[in-house]
Amino acid sequence: MAKSKRLGRGGRRAGAGRPRLTETGKTSYFSTRITPQIRARLETESRLGGQSLSQTIQHLLLLALDEKRERKRPRPLKALCYLITSLSAYTSNTLLGDRNRIFDDPEYNWRTNPFVFEVFRAAVWHLFDRLRPDGEIVAPPAPPRADSRARYKTPEDCGRGIARSVLQTLNFYGANSPDDIDTTFSEIGSDTSDPEFNRLLARGRQEGYGFADAARDLNVECHWDLETVLELVEDSEQAES
């Protein structure tokens, strides 16, 4: 049988060994010891799902991480996300003329059809009007050591500024991998041996995964490379000094 010229045949020469599965994103190795009972359950789950054992484990790990993040979300916010999700389904199904089934057709999807988007936005707007607490619109008192940039004349101005910050974060994490971000922190002189800094960095990376997933799922075009971000940080520091 002829040997493939594209695959390495072992040894220490360049290109030897099994090539990394970069097309599937699997470039890292992870191993751990588990009980025979857990192994048996994983193998059963793998057979039922028609996937390999490694694919099944990776899928379950992602589900667990997503569930952990979801459990930390405040209950009112979880309820609001559920209602907005329902509005999305109702929007597509109502325009389709069939409320008894979910039909994810691009022609009836708020991400691909401008008319459907406006319908969905109006539905969300009316939902927020219904949930608005009673009382006069009065800004709360500024807390001690409040950042002066957080003070706005109107709620609209404040909300616009907050949305801009979130979109900038979405753009940043959507355009850079966690490893690239870690490398940049090291290059600019951050002390990665400090436990407190590493804890904050881990929290930032966890937040980054969520933003990166959002950018991918919403098909947002992200272009904030790390060099651009560092230039903006340097300009901001110079302006403050």
C-alpha positions in Angstrom: 0.0 0.0 0.0 1.4 3.4 -1.0 2.2 5.8 1.8 0.7 9.2 1.9 3.3 11.9 1.2 1.3 14.5 3.2 1.4 12.7 6.6 4.5 12.4 8.7 5.7 8.8 9.4 7.1 9.5 12.9 10.5 10.2 14.2 12.1 13.6 15.1 12.4 15.1 11.7 10.4 18.2 10.7 6.8 17.4 9.8 6.8 14.0 11.5 4.0 12.7 13.7 0.3 13.1 13.5 -0.8 16.6 12.2 -2.8 18.8 14.5 -6.5 19.0 13.7 -6.5 22.7 13.1 -9.5 22.5 10.8 -11.6 21.4 13.8 -10.0 23.9 16.2 -8.4 21.1 18.2 -4.8 22.2 18.9 -4.5 21.5 22.6 -4.3 18.3 24.6 -6.1 17.6 27.9 -6.1 14.4 30.0 -7.4 13.5 33.4 -8.3 10.5 35.5 -12.0 9.6 36.0 -13.9 6.8 37.6 -15.0 3.8 35.6 -18.6 4.8 36.2 -18.1 8.2 34.6 -16.2 6.6 31.7 -19.1 4.2 31.1 -21.7 7.0 31.2 -19.6 9.0 28.7 -19.3 6.1 26.4 -23.0 5.6 26.5 -23.6 9.2 25.8 -21.2 9.0 22.9 -23.0 6.0 21.3 -26.4 7.7 21.7 -25.2 10.9 20.2 -23.3 9.3 17.3 -20.1 11.1 18.2 -16.6 10.1 19.2 -15.8 10.0 22.9 -13.6 13.1 22.6 -16.3 15.1 20.8 -18.9 14.1 23.4 -16.6 15.1 26.3 -15.9 18.5 24.7 -19.6 19.1 24.0 -20.5 18.3 27.7 -17.7 20.5 29.0 -19.0 23.4 27.0 -22.5 22.8 28.2 -21.3 22.7 31.8 -19.4 26.0 31.4 -22.4 27.7 29.7 -24.7 26.4 32.5 -22.3 27.7 35.2 -22.2 31.1 33.6 -26.0 31.0 33.2 -26.5 30.2 36.9 -24.6 33.3 37.9 -27.0 35.5 36.0 -29.5 37.3 38.2 -33.0 35.8 38.1 -34.8 38.9 36.7 -32.2 39.1 33.9 -32.7 35.4 33.1 -36.4 36.0 33.0 -35.9 39.0 30.7 -33.7 37.0 28.3 -36.4 34.3 28.2 -39.1 36.8 27.3 -36.9 38.3 24.5 -36.2 34.8 23.2 -39.9 34.2 23.1 -40.5 37.5 21.3 -38.0 36.4 18.6 -39.9 33.1 18.1 -43.3 34.8 18.1 -42.0 37.4 15.6 -41.0 34.8 13.0 -44.0 32.5 13.6 -46.5 35.4 13.4 -45.1 36.7 10.2 -45.0 33.1 8.8 -48.7 32.6 9.8 -48.0 29.6 11.9 -47.6 30.0 15.7 -47.4 26.3 16.4 -43.9 25.6 15.1 -40.5 27.2 15.1 -39.4 28.1 11.6 -36.0 29.6 11.2 -36.1 30.8 7.7 -33.8 33.8 6.7 -36.8 35.5 5.1 -38.5 35.6 8.5 -35.4 36.1 10.7 -34.6 39.4 12.5 -30.9 39.0 11.8 -31.3 38.8 8.0 -34.5 40.7 7.1 -34.7 44.4 7.9 -38.5 44.4 8.1 -38.5 41.5 10.6 -35.8 43.3 12.6 -38.0 46.4 12.9 -40.9 44.2 14.0 -38.7 42.5 16.6 -37.3 45.8 17.9 -40.8 47.2 18.3 -41.8 44.1 20.2 -38.8 44.4 22.5 -39.5 48.1 23.0 -43.1 47.5 24.0 -42.0 44.8 26.4 -39.6 47.2 28.2 -42.4 49.8 28.4 -44.5 47.2 30.1 -41.7 46.3 32.6 -40.8 49.9 33.4 -41.1 50.6 37.2 -43.5 53.2 38.4 -42.1 56.6 39.5 -40.5 59.8 38.3 -37.3 59.6 36.2 -34.7 60.9 38.5 -31.0 60.1 38.3 -29.7 58.3 41.4 -27.0 60.1 43.5 -23.5 59.6 42.4 -21.6 57.1 44.5 -18.3 58.1 46.2 -15.4 58.2 43.8 -17.7 57.9 40.8 -16.0 58.2 37.4 -16.9 61.5 35.9 -17.4 59.9 32.5 -20.3 57.9 33.9 -22.4 61.2 34.4 -24.7 62.0 31.6 -27.4 64.6 31.2 -30.2 62.2 30.2 -30.9 58.4 30.4 -30.6 58.2 26.6 -27.1 59.7 26.7 -26.1 57.3 29.5 -27.5 54.3 27.7 -25.9 55.3 24.4 -22.5 55.5 26.2 -23.0 52.1 27.8 -24.0 50.5 24.5 -20.9 52.0 22.9 -18.7 50.5 25.6 -20.3 47.1 25.2 -20.0 47.2 21.4 -16.4 48.1 21.7 -15.8 45.2 24.0 -17.7 42.9 21.6 -15.5 44.1 18.8 -12.3 43.6 20.7 -13.0 40.1 22.0 -14.5 39.0 18.7 -11.3 40.0 16.8 -8.7 38.4 19.1 -8.2 35.1 20.7 -7.7 34.7 24.5 -4.1 33.6 23.9 -3.4 36.7 21.9 -4.8 38.9 24.7 -2.7 37.1 27.3 0.4 37.6 25.3 -0.3 41.3 24.9 -0.8 41.7 28.7 2.7 40.1 29.2 4.3 42.3 26.5 3.1 45.5 28.0 4.6 44.6 31.3 1.8 43.3 33.4 2.9 41.1 36.3 1.5 37.7 35.4 3.1 36.2 38.5 0.8 38.2 40.7 -2.1 36.0 41.9 -4.5 38.9 42.1 -3.7 39.9 38.6 -4.1 36.4 37.3 -7.5 36.2 39.0 -8.6 39.4 37.3 -7.2 38.1 34.0 -9.1 34.8 34.3 -12.3 36.8 35.0 -11.6 38.9 31.9 -11.0 35.8 29.8 -14.3 34.3 31.0 -16.1 37.5 30.0 -14.2 37.4 26.7 -15.5 33.9 25.8 -19.1 35.2 26.1 -18.4 38.2 23.9 -16.5 36.1 21.4 -19.5 33.7 21.2 -21.9 36.6 20.8 -19.8 38.1 18.0 -19.8 34.8 16.2 -23.5 34.0 16.7 -24.6 37.5 15.7 -22.3 37.4 12.7 -20.7 40.7 13.8 -17.7 41.8 11.8 -14.9 42.5 14.3 -11.7 44.3 13.3 -10.1 45.7 16.5 -6.7 44.1 16.4 -4.5 44.3 19.5 -2.2 47.0 18.0 -5.2 49.3 17.5 -6.3 48.8 21.1 -2.9 49.5 22.5 -2.7 52.7 20.5 -6.1 53.8 21.9 -4.9 53.0 25.4 -1.7 55.0 24.9 -3.6 58.0 23.5 -6.0 57.8 26.5 -3.2 57.8 29.0 -1.5 60.7 27.3 -4.7 62.7 27.3 -5.2 62.1 31.0 -1.7 63.1 31.8 
